[in-house]
Amino acid sequence: MAEIWDRMFRAAKLDAQLYEEVEADRDATVQAMTVVVLAAVAAGIGSLGSGSAIGIITGTIVALLSWLVWALLTYFIGTRLLPEPQTSADYGELLRTIGFASAPGLIRVLGIVPGLAAPLFLIGGIWMLVAMVIAVRQALDYTSTWRALGVCLIGWLAQVVILILAAPLIGLG
């Protein structure tokens, strides 16, 4: 149990070596998914502080769906549309690294404090984006941080559009 907390802390500190470590460690897949679930639950709890009626369950589900769609898009964009010559990764490697990139999202739990939800969700979102750029750069063996940033931003924008379009279909509209 101590290992996952250490890895989460290192991921939040943007330790590039941690992302290389979990990329290579097939046993870290469950840990990575645990980080994603914890960050999603933190978002669900934190969304209660915004005064909205979205609720913890809906907030958690939206965070999980958002992460899953973003992960799938990032894999496709990073390995098929914008790979570098040395890019070599399987879906599991990318899932492990970007799973741990969700660690900074735990800060969103503090959004339960009235008035803090919006700034903490913004800070958490930016922090997770930076972590995801590092995770993608490491997992896809990119030499360019700019390419990793582009892949993450394109994936994020596409994910937002998909979720906006899907929201009415899944009862969130």
Contacts in CASP RR format, 6 or more apart in sequence:
PFRMAT RR
TARGET T0000
AUTHOR 0000-0000-0000
METHOD contacts of the structure
MODEL  1
MAEIWDRMFRAAKLDAQLYEEVEADRDATVQAMTVVVLAAVAAGIGSLGS
GSAIGIITGTIVALLSWLVWALLTYFIGTRLLPEPQTSADYGELLRTIGF
ASAPGLIRVLGIVPGLAAPLFLIGGIWMLVAMVIAVRQALDYTSTWRALG
VCLIGWLAQVVILILAAPLIGLG
3 31 0 8 1.000
4 31 0 8 1.000
4 34 0 8 1.000
4 35 0 8 1.000
7 18 0 8 1.000
7 21 0 8 1.000
7 22 0 8 1.000
7 28 0 8 1.000
7 31 0 8 1.000
7 100 0 8 1.000
8 35 0 8 1.000
8 100 0 8 1.000
8 103 0 8 1.000
8 106 0 8 1.000
9 103 0 8 1.000
10 17 0 8 1.000
10 18 0 8 1.000
11 18 0 8 1.000
11 19 0 8 1.000
11 35 0 8 1.000
11 100 0 8 1.000
11 101 0 8 1.000
11 103 0 8 1.000
11 104 0 8 1.000
11 131 0 8 1.000
12 103 0 8 1.000
12 104 0 8 1.000
12 106 0 8 1.000
12 127 0 8 1.000
12 131 0 8 1.000
14 130 0 8 1.000
14 131 0 8 1.000
14 134 0 8 1.000
16 134 0 8 1.000
16 137 0 8 1.000
16 138 0 8 1.000
18 100 0 8 1.000
19 97 0 8 1.000
19 100 0 8 1.000
19 101 0 8 1.000
19 134 0 8 1.000
19 135 0 8 1.000
19 138 0 8 1.000
19 139 0 8 1.000
20 138 0 8 1.000
21 28 0 8 1.000
22 28 0 8 1.000
22 31 0 8 1.000
22 32 0 8 1.000
22 96 0 8 1.000
22 97 0 8 1.000
22 100 0 8 1.000
23 89 0 8 1.000
23 93 0 8 1.000
23 96 0 8 1.000
23 97 0 8 1.000
23 138 0 8 1.000
23 139 0 8 1.000
24 93 0 8 1.000
25 96 0 8 1.000
26 92 0 8 1.000
28 96 0 8 1.000
28 100 0 8 1.000
29 92 0 8 1.000
29 95 0 8 1.000
29 96 0 8 1.000
31 100 0 8 1.000
32 95 0 8 1.000
32 96 0 8 1.000
32 97 0 8 1.000
32 98 0 8 1.000
32 99 0 8 1.000
32 100 0 8 1.000
33 95 0 8 1.000
33 99 0 8 1.000
35 99 0 8 1.000
35 100 0 8 1.000
35 102 0 8 1.000
35 103 0 8 1.000
36 64 0 8 1.000
36 67 0 8 1.000
36 99 0 8 1.000
36 102 0 8 1.000
37 64 0 8 1.000
38 102 0 8 1.000
38 106 0 8 1.000
39 63 0 8 1.000
39 67 0 8 1.000
39 102 0 8 1.000
39 103 0 8 1.000
39 105 0 8 1.000
39 106 0 8 1.000
39 108 0 8 1.000
39 128 0 8 1.000
40 59 0 8 1.000
40 60 0 8 1.000
40 61 0 8 1.000
40 63 0 8 1.000
40 64 0 8 1.000
40 67 0 8 1.000
40 102 0 8 1.000
41 56 0 8 1.000
41 60 0 8 1.000
41 109 0 8 1.000
42 105 0 8 1.000
42 106 0 8 1.000
42 107 0 8 1.000
42 108 0 8 1.000
42 109 0 8 1.000
43 59 0 8 1.000
43 60 0 8 1.000
43 62 0 8 1.000
43 63 0 8 1.000
43 105 0 8 1.000
43 108 0 8 1.000
43 109 0 8 1.000
43 121 0 8 1.000
44 54 0 8 1.000
44 55 0 8 1.000
44 56 0 8 1.000
44 57 0 8 1.000
44 58 0 8 1.000
44 59 0 8 1.000
44 60 0 8 1.000
44 63 0 8 1.000
44 108 0 8 1.000
45 56 0 8 1.000
45 108 0 8 1.000
45 109 0 8 1.000
45 111 0 8 1.000
45 112 0 8 1.000
46 108 0 8 1.000
46 109 0 8 1.000
46 110 0 8 1.000
46 111 0 8 1.000
46 112 0 8 1.000
46 117 0 8 1.000
46 120 0 8 1.000
46 121 0 8 1.000
47 54 0 8 1.000
47 55 0 8 1.000
47 56 0 8 1.000
47 58 0 8 1.000
47 59 0 8 1.000
47 108 0 8 1.000
47 111 0 8 1.000
47 117 0 8 1.000
48 55 0 8 1.000
48 56 0 8 1.000
48 111 0 8 1.000
48 112 0 8 1.000
49 111 0 8 1.000
49 112 0 8 1.000
49 113 0 8 1.000
49 114 0 8 1.000
49 115 0 8 1.000
49 116 0 8 1.000
49 117 0 8 1.000
50 111 0 8 1.000
50 115 0 8 1.000
50 117 0 8 1.000
50 118 0 8 1.000
51 114 0 8 1.000
51 117 0 8 1.000
54 62 0 8 1.000
58 172 0 8 1.000
62 163 0 8 1.000
62 172 0 8 1.000
65 163 0 8 1.000
65 170 0 8 1.000
66 159 0 8 1.000
66 163 0 8 1.000
67 99 0 8 1.000
67 102 0 8 1.000
69 159 0 8 1.000
69 162 0 8 1.000
69 163 0 8 1.000
70 98 0 8 1.000
70 155 0 8 1.000
70 156 0 8 1.000
70 159 0 8 1.000
71 94 0 8 1.000
71 95 0 8 1.000
71 98 0 8 1.000
71 99 0 8 1.000
73 154 0 8 1.000
73 155 0 8 1.000
73 158 0 8 1.000
73 159 0 8 1.000
73 162 0 8 1.000
74 94 0 8 1.000
74 98 0 8 1.000
74 132 0 8 1.000
74 136 0 8 1.000
74 151 0 8 1.000
74 152 0 8 1.000
74 155 0 8 1.000
75 89 0 8 1.000
75 91 0 8 1.000
75 94 0 8 1.000
75 95 0 8 1.000
77 151 0 8 1.000
77 154 0 8 1.000
77 155 0 8 1.000
77 158 0 8 1.000
78 87 0 8 1.000
78 136 0 8 1.000
78 140 0 8 1.000
78 151 0 8 1.000
79 87 0 8 1.000
79 89 0 8 1.000
79 94 0 8 1.000
79 140 0 8 1.000
82 147 0 8 1.000
82 150 0 8 1.000
82 151 0 8 1.000
82 154 0 8 1.000
83 140 0 8 1.000
84 140 0 8 1.000
84 141 0 8 1.000
84 142 0 8 1.000
84 143 0 8 1.000
84 144 0 8 1.000
84 147 0 8 1.000
86 141 0 8 1.000
86 143 0 8 1.000
87 140 0 8 1.000
87 141 0 8 1.000
87 142 0 8 1.000
88 141 0 8 1.000
89 139 0 8 1.000
89 140 0 8 1.000
89 141 0 8 1.000
93 139 0 8 1.000
94 135 0 8 1.000
94 136 0 8 1.000
94 139 0 8 1.000
94 140 0 8 1.000
96 139 0 8 1.000
97 135 0 8 1.000
97 136 0 8 1.000
97 138 0 8 1.000
97 139 0 8 1.000
98 132 0 8 1.000
98 135 0 8 1.000
98 136 0 8 1.000
98 139 0 8 1.000
99 135 0 8 1.000
100 131 0 8 1.000
100 135 0 8 1.000
101 128 0 8 1.000
101 131 0 8 1.000
101 132 0 8 1.000
101 134 0 8 1.000
101 135 0 8 1.000
102 128 0 8 1.000
102 131 0 8 1.000
103 131 0 8 1.000
104 124 0 8 1.000
104 125 0 8 1.000
104 127 0 8 1.000
104 128 0 8 1.000
104 130 0 8 1.000
104 131 0 8 1.000
105 124 0 8 1.000
105 125 0 8 1.000
105 127 0 8 1.000
105 128 0 8 1.000
107 120 0 8 1.000
107 123 0 8 1.000
107 124 0 8 1.000
107 127 0 8 1.000
108 117 0 8 1.000
108 120 0 8 1.000
108 121 0 8 1.000
108 124 0 8 1.000
110 116 0 8 1.000
110 120 0 8 1.000
111 117 0 8 1.000
111 120 0 8 1.000
111 121 0 8 1.000
129 152 0 8 1.000
129 156 0 8 1.000
132 152 0 8 1.000
133 145 0 8 1.000
133 148 0 8 1.000
133 149 0 8 1.000
133 152 0 8 1.000
134 148 0 8 1.000
136 142 0 8 1.000
136 148 0 8 1.000
136 151 0 8 1.000
136 152 0 8 1.000
137 144 0 8 1.000
137 145 0 8 1.000
137 147 0 8 1.000
137 148 0 8 1.000
140 148 0 8 1.000
140 151 0 8 1.000
142 148 0 8 1.000
167 173 0 8 1.000
END
